[in-house]
Amino acid sequence: MKRHVVKRLDFMSRHSLRHTSRLDRQIVDSTKCQVPRVRFGYKEGRGLIVVYTGIDQFLRIEMRNLKNDCFEITKYDSSLDLESSIKVRRNQYGYEIRLKDEVLLFKMFCLTDFLFHGVKFRVLELDIPKMEDNGMVPNILEAILISLSDHCKEFAFSGFIDGRFCSENILKEKMLRHFRLAVSDEGLVPIKIHEGFVDRPERPNIAVLYAMRHGIFDDGAVAEHSDLVVYFKQNLKGCVLHEPRRECIGNAVRWTKTTKCGRFIQTVNAKQEEYFMDKIKSTECGLSDLCKRCSDPFDYWYTQNLPRRLYFEPFWDTFANRNDEEMIRKLRLKIAADEETKEKKKGGVASWGFGKEDNDWDLYVQINSGRRIEEVFDAARDAAALEMKEKEEEEDDEIGKQLLRECEEMEKREKSLLDILIYYLLPIITSIVAYLFYYFFF
């Protein structure tokens, strides 16, 4: 019964129950838990851990060292509003310490082990820009990333990451995605994706550039690299459908296809055209995270909210191309005005606990893809009833098998008693009867 309860708990409630007793810990560890994305960052003596459990649902913890040997931890619960955050500041060292960054990273190491025991996540996003070789900081960071790599299926590098954290000890042949954002004040969401895909033997590498304005990407580098494939994806409205079109560009070949979702362009080296041709002809969407109808609901929400991180998290901005600071300033002003409009329409915010998150991934996708909640929960209730019925049938079968085994054992015992009677007692009784017969009649 407790396992059925744990399956419906959100991340923090599950985490709290796990530290209640040994029995509860065993119950929690025996149930599966998967979150879609986790962010880990370290920059200029500040650490960041963000656990995304669903759309508009996350736990954000930021640590930093202050002056006078003070240490500050700030926790956000599904909101980046400072008024709703929990901030703890204390002078915990008690004396001047020279290895403040190392102590902060050690605390982050303990926190990751504390939070992610038995938890899997699809994507681990790293935000660690290039740093100086200062003491043991790189070594501690490498130890943290090695422990986290066992929990994830894919790595995502935010902006330009320090090359020391791209070793095989950390990546372990997992997919690597390197993404950036081309900032513009023309809109609030990305409208284009430019992907460079390299299918290497050790792991697939993807370089992604999200764009917020119309423009032309240069895909001429494909002609010089036989293992590079460039994808250009544009979210269009009211586009005219047409079959794939082929165009030669030197040693490269460009295929263009317009679907009801948008435009999808693939450029490959002429030598690799036959290998990738079937894929673009069979693609019905091709927009990946830009398509609200075809993409995963969480991935679509995450991509649409990338620019807002420049407003809510200005310190962690390594994912953005900072070629025009004035444009970034204008974008932040537009986001601030949009958030103010949203705040007026926003109602109450639910707390952690039952009902806010469901760890059943299929149920989560159905709810966030527009299906009626009543239908989803009816289906979940029917599935739970079917599961309970199957479990009862299994228990009945087990009881029947147990009774059958007991009957067989009883028959064996009866047979063994009969064997004893035949092989041991019968000769003795026969001898006694023969002796009495001889005594009385002879």
Disulfide bonds with the S-S distance in Angstrom:
none
